């Protein structure tokens, strides 16, 4: 009926529309979204369980679509169509904003075919520490924090994720040969705006 695979009506209630495909895919989602102009009660039905069920359910939930799986002569209602009401994730938003505040410029190249490591705020701070240690020799985290605007200097030196730093005495860190290589690889991208 009007291009819909299945339409069900009960009394004066809005119609329930079901769009059918063998597997879950973009064409099925687009059909479902198109049917939302007719009714709020739209189901997507597939003949086999989607491989990424968690992501499929999340997508359907966000679009306000229901999901049915019709397999082995039975139909399972996985999700009923409901209006989407997003919940703000304050923790993720805080981490995103913290990363944004700590970054200096945007040294990452978009659309690059090369598999270059991303320049994160953490890597920028580690590079600032490495540059200061290369210029001034072994230093304490407190001195690095003051000299280079690196609020997380102690954590960066202690965890040493890149292998750039070594503890030479209590509370004093120096740059390793791998750290010098890192400076050459990322050449001054940490301090430039």
C-alpha positions in Angstrom: 0.0 0.0 0.0 1.6 3.3 -1.2 5.0 1.5 -1.3 4.8 0.2 2.3 5.6 -3.5 2.7 3.1 -4.1 5.6 0.4 -1.7 7.0 -1.8 -2.6 10.0 -4.6 -0.4 11.3 -6.8 -0.8 14.4 -9.8 1.4 14.8 -8.9 5.1 14.8 -5.2 4.5 15.9 -2.4 5.7 13.6 -1.2 2.9 11.2 1.6 0.6 12.0 4.0 0.3 9.1 6.6 -2.4 8.7 9.4 -2.3 6.1 11.0 -5.7 5.3 14.4 -6.7 4.1 16.5 -9.8 4.4 19.4 -7.9 6.1 19.7 -4.7 7.9 21.2 -1.9 5.7 21.0 1.7 4.7 18.2 1.2 2.2 16.0 -0.2 4.9 16.8 2.6 7.3 16.0 5.2 4.6 12.7 3.5 3.8 11.9 3.6 7.6 12.8 7.3 7.9 10.7 8.0 4.8 7.7 6.2 6.4 7.9 8.3 9.6 6.2 11.1 7.6 3.1 8.9 7.5 3.1 7.4 11.0 5.1 7.5 14.2 4.8 3.7 14.5 7.3 2.3 11.9 9.2 -1.0 12.3 12.1 -2.3 10.4 12.0 -6.0 9.9 14.9 -8.2 8.9 15.3 -11.9 8.2 18.4 -12.4 10.3 19.9 -11.0 13.4 22.2 -8.0 12.7 25.9 -8.5 13.4 26.3 -5.3 15.3 23.0 -5.4 17.3 24.0 -2.9 19.9 24.8 -0.2 17.2 21.7 -1.2 15.2 19.5 -0.7 18.2 21.1 2.6 19.0 20.5 3.8 15.5 16.9 2.7 15.5 16.3 4.3 18.9 17.8 7.6 17.7 15.6 7.6 14.6 12.4 6.6 16.5 12.1 3.3 14.6 11.1 -0.1 15.9 13.0 -3.3 15.0 11.7 -6.8 14.3 13.7 -9.9 13.6 11.8 -12.5 11.6 13.9 -15.7 11.7 13.2 -19.4 12.0 9.4 -19.0 11.6 9.1 -16.5 14.5 9.1 -12.8 14.9 10.9 -11.1 17.8 10.2 -7.5 18.7 13.6 -6.2 19.5 12.7 -2.5 19.9 9.4 -0.6 19.8 9.3 2.8 18.0 9.5 5.6 20.5 10.4 9.3 20.2 14.1 9.8 20.8 15.0 11.7 24.0 18.8 12.0 24.2 20.5 11.9 27.6 23.5 14.2 28.0 26.6 12.4 29.0 28.3 15.0 31.2 31.4 12.9 31.7 32.1 12.6 28.0 31.3 16.2 27.4 33.7 17.2 30.2 36.5 15.1 28.8 35.9 16.5 25.3 36.0 20.1 26.6 39.1 19.4 28.7 40.9 18.0 25.7 39.9 21.0 23.6 41.1 23.5 26.3 44.5 21.8 26.6 45.2 21.8 22.8 47.4 24.4 21.1 46.3 24.9 17.5 45.3 22.0 15.3 48.4 20.3 13.9 46.4 17.2 12.6 46.1 16.9 8.9 42.6 16.0 7.7 42.2 13.7 4.7 45.8 12.5 4.9 46.4 9.0 3.5 49.5 8.6 5.8 49.0 6.8 9.0 50.5 9.6 11.1 49.8 9.5 14.9 47.2 12.0 16.0 48.4 15.0 17.9 46.3 14.9 21.1 46.5 17.4 24.0 48.3 14.7 25.9 51.0 14.3 23.2 51.3 18.1 23.0 52.0 18.3 26.7 54.4 15.5 26.5 56.2 17.3 23.7 56.4 20.4 25.8 58.0 18.4 28.6 60.4 16.8 26.1 61.4 20.2 24.6 62.1 21.7 28.1 64.2 18.7 29.1 66.1 18.9 25.8 66.8 22.6 26.4 67.5 22.7 30.1 68.5 19.1 31.0 67.0 17.0 33.9 64.2 18.8 35.8 61.6 18.2 38.4 57.9 18.0 37.4 57.2 21.2 39.4 59.8 23.1 37.4 58.4 21.7 34.1 54.9 22.7 35.1 56.0 26.3 35.8 58.3 26.7 32.8 56.1 25.2 30.1 52.4 25.5 31.0 52.2 21.8 31.5 49.7 21.2 34.4 49.9 17.4 34.0 53.7 17.2 33.9 54.0 14.9 36.9 51.5 12.5 35.6 53.0 12.5 32.1 56.5 11.9 33.4 55.4 9.2 35.8 53.3 7.2 33.3 55.7 7.8 30.4 53.4 6.3 27.7 55.7 7.0 24.9 59.0 6.0 26.5 60.4 9.5 26.2 61.3 10.1 29.9 63.4 8.5 32.5 63.8 9.1 36.2 67.4 9.9 37.0 66.9 10.6 40.7 64.1 11.1 43.1 61.7 13.6 41.5 64.1 14.4 38.6 63.5 13.3 35.1 65.5 13.4 31.9 64.8 12.8 28.2 65.6 9.4 26.6 66.9 8.9 23.1 63.4 7.8 22.1 62.2 11.2 23.4 64.7 13.0 21.2 63.4 11.0 18.2 59.8 12.1 19.2 60.9 15.7 19.1 62.3 15.3 15.6 59.2 13.4 14.5 56.8 16.0 15.8 59.2 18.9 15.4 57.9 21.8 17.5 54.2 21.3 17.0 53.4 21.4 20.7 54.2 25.1 21.3 53.1 26.7 18.0 49.6 28.2 18.0 
